[in-house]
């Protein structure tokens, strides 16, 4: 999934759902999340991105190729 495709509200919510249920995130999705942190997002979207990044740091979500 491209970083630009993640910018819609629905795409962020869908990604959050998929990742929290599967426990896996692709490297491309991870880079997209990191770039989203630098862009202007609604507070709810920013919270969802921050939760996913926190889950990665804690080891709850694995990054796969």
C-alpha distances in whole Angstrom, upper triangle without the diagonal:
4,7,8,7,7,11,12,14,14,10,11,14,12,9,13,15,12,13,16,17,16,16,13,10,9,10,7,6,10,10,8,10,13,13,13,16,18,17,19,18,20,22,20,17,18,20,17,15,18,19,15,16,20,19,17,21,23,21,21,17,16,14,13,12
4,5,5,7,9,12,14,14,11,12,15,14,12,15,17,16,15,19,20,19,19,16,13,11,11,7,7,10,9,6,10,12,11,11,15,15,15,17,17,19,21,20,17,17,20,17,15,18,19,16,17,21,20,19,21,24,23,23,19,18,16,15,14
4,5,5,7,10,13,14,10,10,14,14,12,14,17,16,16,19,21,20,19,17,13,12,11,8,7,9,7,4,7,9,7,7,11,12,11,13,13,16,18,18,14,14,17,15,12,15,17,15,15,18,19,17,20,23,22,22,19,19,16,17,16
4,5,6,8,12,13,10,11,15,15,13,16,18,18,18,21,23,22,22,20,17,15,15,11,11,13,11,8,10,12,9,9,13,13,11,13,13,16,18,18,14,15,18,17,14,18,20,17,18,21,22,21,23,26,26,25,22,22,19,20,19
4,6,7,10,10,7,9,12,12,11,14,16,15,16,19,20,20,21,18,15,14,15,12,10,13,12,9,11,14,12,11,14,15,13,15,14,16,18,17,14,16,18,16,14,18,19,17,18,21,21,21,23,26,25,24,21,21,19,19,19
4,6,8,8,5,6,9,9,8,11,13,13,13,16,18,18,18,16,13,13,14,11,9,11,11,7,8,11,10,8,11,13,11,13,11,13,15,14,10,12,14,12,10,14,15,13,15,18,18,18,20,23,22,21,18,19,17,18,18
4,6,8,7,7,10,11,11,13,15,16,16,18,21,21,21,20,17,17,17,14,12,14,13,9,10,12,10,7,11,12,9,10,8,10,13,13,9,11,14,12,11,14,16,15,16,19,20,20,22,25,25,24,21,22,20,22,22
4,5,5,7,9,10,11,13,14,16,17,18,20,21,22,21,18,19,19,17,14,16,16,12,12,15,14,11,14,15,12,12,10,10,13,12,9,12,15,13,13,16,17,16,18,21,21,22,24,26,26,25,22,24,22,23,24
4,6,5,6,9,10,11,13,14,16,17,19,20,21,20,18,19,21,18,15,17,18,14,13,16,15,12,14,16,13,12,9,9,11,9,7,10,12,10,11,15,15,15,17,20,20,21,23,25,25,23,21,23,22,24,25
4,5,5,6,9,10,11,12,14,15,17,18,19,19,17,19,20,18,15,17,18,15,14,18,17,14,17,19,16,16,13,12,14,12,9,13,14,12,13,16,16,15,18,21,20,21,24,25,25,23,21,23,22,23,24
4,5,5,6,8,10,10,12,14,15,16,17,16,14,15,17,14,11,14,15,12,11,15,15,12,15,17,15,15,13,13,15,13,10,13,14,11,11,15,15,14,16,19,18,19,22,23,23,21,18,20,19,20,20
4,5,5,6,9,10,11,12,14,15,16,15,13,14,16,14,11,12,14,10,9,13,13,10,12,15,13,13,10,11,12,10,7,9,11,8,8,11,12,10,13,15,15,16,19,20,20,18,16,18,17,19,20
4,5,5,6,9,10,11,12,14,15,15,14,16,18,17,13,15,17,14,12,16,16,13,15,18,16,16,13,12,13,9,8,11,11,8,9,12,12,11,14,16,15,17,20,21,21,18,16,18,18,20,22
4,5,5,6,9,10,11,12,14,14,13,14,17,16,12,14,17,14,13,17,17,15,17,20,19,19,16,16,16,13,11,14,14,11,12,15,14,12,15,18,16,17,21,21,21,18,16,17,17,18,20
4,5,5,6,8,10,10,11,11,9,11,13,12,9,11,13,11,10,14,15,13,15,18,17,18,15,16,16,14,11,13,13,9,9,13,12,9,12,15,13,14,17,18,18,15,13,14,14,15,16
4,6,5,6,9,10,10,11,10,13,15,15,11,12,14,13,10,14,16,13,14,18,17,18,15,15,15,12,10,11,11,7,8,10,9,7,11,12,11,12,15,16,16,13,11,14,14,16,18
4,6,5,6,9,10,11,11,14,17,17,13,15,18,16,14,17,19,17,18,22,21,21,18,18,17,14,13,15,13,10,11,14,12,10,14,15,13,14,18,18,17,14,12,15,16,17,19
4,6,5,6,8,8,9,11,15,15,12,13,16,15,14,17,19,18,19,22,22,23,20,20,20,17,15,17,16,12,13,15,13,11,14,16,13,14,18,18,16,14,11,13,13,14,16
4,5,5,5,6,6,9,12,13,10,11,14,14,12,15,17,16,17,21,21,22,19,20,20,17,15,16,15,11,11,13,11,8,11,12,10,10,14,14,13,10,7,9,10,12,14
4,6,5,8,9,13,15,17,13,13,17,16,14,17,20,18,18,22,22,23,20,20,19,16,15,16,14,11,12,13,10,8,11,12,9,10,14,13,12,9,7,10,12,14,17
4,6,8,11,14,17,18,15,16,20,19,17,20,23,21,22,26,26,26,23,23,22,19,18,19,17,14,15,17,14,12,15,15,12,13,17,16,14,11,10,12,14,15,18
4,5,8,11,15,16,14,14,18,18,17,20,22,21,22,26,26,27,25,25,24,21,20,21,19,16,16,18,15,12,15,16,12,13,16,16,13,10,8,9,11,12,15
4,7,10,13,15,13,13,16,17,15,18,20,20,20,24,25,26,24,24,23,21,19,19,18,15,15,15,13,10,12,13,9,9,13,12,9,7,5,6,9,10,14
4,7,10,12,10,10,14,14,14,16,19,18,19,23,24,25,23,24,24,22,19,20,19,16,15,16,14,11,12,14,10,9,13,13,10,9,5,5,6,7,10
4,7,8,6,7,10,11,10,13,15,15,16,19,20,22,21,22,22,20,17,17,17,14,12,14,13,9,10,13,11,9,12,14,12,11,7,6,5,6,8
4,5,5,6,9,10,11,13,14,15,17,19,20,23,22,24,24,22,19,19,20,17,14,16,16,12,13,15,14,11,15,16,14,14,10,8,5,5,6
4,5,5,6,9,10,11,13,14,16,18,19,22,21,24,24,23,20,19,20,18,15,16,17,13,12,15,14,11,14,16,15,15,12,10,6,6,6
4,5,5,6,9,10,11,12,15,16,17,20,19,22,23,22,18,18,20,17,14,17,17,14,13,17,16,14,16,19,18,18,14,13,9,9,8
4,5,5,6,9,10,10,13,15,15,18,17,19,20,19,15,15,16,14,11,14,14,11,11,14,14,12,15,17,16,16,12,12,9,10,10
4,5,5,6,9,10,11,13,15,18,17,19,19,18,15,14,15,13,10,12,12,9,8,12,12,9,12,14,14,14,11,10,7,10,10
4,5,5,6,9,10,12,13,16,16,19,20,20,16,15,17,15,11,13,15,12,10,14,15,12,14,17,17,17,14,14,10,12,12
4,5,5,6,9,10,11,14,13,16,17,17,13,13,15,13,10,12,14,12,11,15,15,14,16,19,19,19,15,15,13,14,14
4,5,5,7,9,10,13,12,14,15,14,11,10,12,10,6,9,11,8,8,11,12,11,13,16,16,16,13,14,12,14,15
4,5,5,7,10,13,13,15,16,16,13,11,13,12,8,9,12,10,8,11,13,12,13,16,17,17,15,15,13,16,16
4,5,5,7,10,11,15,16,16,13,11,14,14,10,12,15,13,12,15,17,15,16,20,20,21,18,18,16,18,18
4,5,5,8,8,11,12,13,9,8,11,11,8,10,13,12,11,14,16,15,17,20,21,20,18,19,17,19,20
4,6,8,8,11,11,12,10,7,10,10,7,8,11,11,10,12,15,15,15,18,20,20,18,19,18,20,21
4,7,9,12,13,15,12,10,13,14,11,12,15,15,13,16,19,18,18,21,23,23,21,22,20,23,23
4,6,10,12,14,11,9,13,14,11,13,16,16,15,18,20,20,21,24,25,25,23,24,22,24,25
4,7,9,12,10,9,12,14,12,13,17,17,17,19,22,22,23,25,27,26,25,26,25,27,27
4,6,8,6,6,9,10,10,12,14,15,15,17,20,20,21,24,25,24,22,24,23,26,27
4,6,5,6,9,10,11,12,14,16,17,18,20,21,23,24,26,25,23,26,25,28,29
4,5,5,6,9,10,10,12,14,15,16,18,20,21,22,24,23,22,25,25,28,29
4,5,5,6,9,10,11,13,14,15,17,19,20,21,23,21,20,23,23,26,28
4,5,5,6,9,10,11,12,14,15,17,19,20,21,20,18,21,20,23,25
4,5,5,6,9,10,11,12,14,15,17,18,20,19,18,20,20,23,24
4,5,5,6,9,10,10,12,14,15,16,18,17,16,19,20,23,25
4,5,5,6,9,10,11,13,14,15,17,15,14,17,17,20,22
4,5,5,6,9,10,11,13,14,16,14,13,15,15,18,20
4,5,5,6,9,10,11,12,14,14,13,15,16,19,21
4,5,5,6,9,10,10,12,11,11,14,15,18,21
4,5,5,6,9,10,11,9,8,11,11,14,17
4,5,5,6,9,10,10,9,11,11,14,17
4,5,5,6,9,9,9,12,13,16,19
4,5,5,6,5,6,9,11,14,17
4,5,5,6,5,6,8,11,14
4,5,8,8,9,10,14,17
4,6,8,10,12,15,19
4,5,6,9,12,16
4,7,10,13,17
4,7,10,13
4,6,10
4,7
4
